[in-house]
């Protein structure tokens, strides 16, 4: 094999090794990026579930308030309900797993019944029927509130567990990626060393041939 062919072979092997090492590194970092996106999505779902739990408690509190202050807190109650409805719409559009959908449906069903009876409660407030207001707010509305709150708590627990699993998977993937990058760096260093050694040997061979030609030339 000629010096040139040996050098070309060493370069080709080295470039191939570097390409494989770079590809492995890119693949590893891509997996880390995908896992990070999953962690971020799980964290957002967990935050939304906790917000729904707060919303349910908040609108129930404001209903109780307007029931005992002759309707003065009704505007705050309506704002709280509007906030809940926005978060519920987000949950319906972003939480797609079957277990998530079932829990969101439970929250929605309990809240729908709560709002249906709220119309009766507010009518009783406006009519000054304090006994009816107390009966509705401390009876069926409390039941509906607990149904919605329990479903929201179950959803929050579900999303919290999912977020914890994604964080564990992300940590595992990151460790694997770092290990892969380390191996890729070692492989790269090895191929570069092979190229350098090959180039050095070829240079010595070339120098030896040049010396031989000089020694064999005219005195």
ABEGO torsion letter per residue (X at the ends): XBAAAAAAAAAAAAAAAAAAAAAAAAAAAAAAAAAAAAAAAAAAAAAAAAAAAAAAAAAAAAAAAAAAAGGAAAAAAAAAAAAAAAAAAAAAAABABAAAAAAAAAAAAAAAAAAAAAAAAAAAAAAGBAAAAAAAAABAAAAAAAAAAAAAAAAAAAAAAAAAAAAAAAAAAAAAAAAAAAAAAAAAAAAAAAAAAAAAAAAAAAAAAAAAAAAABBX
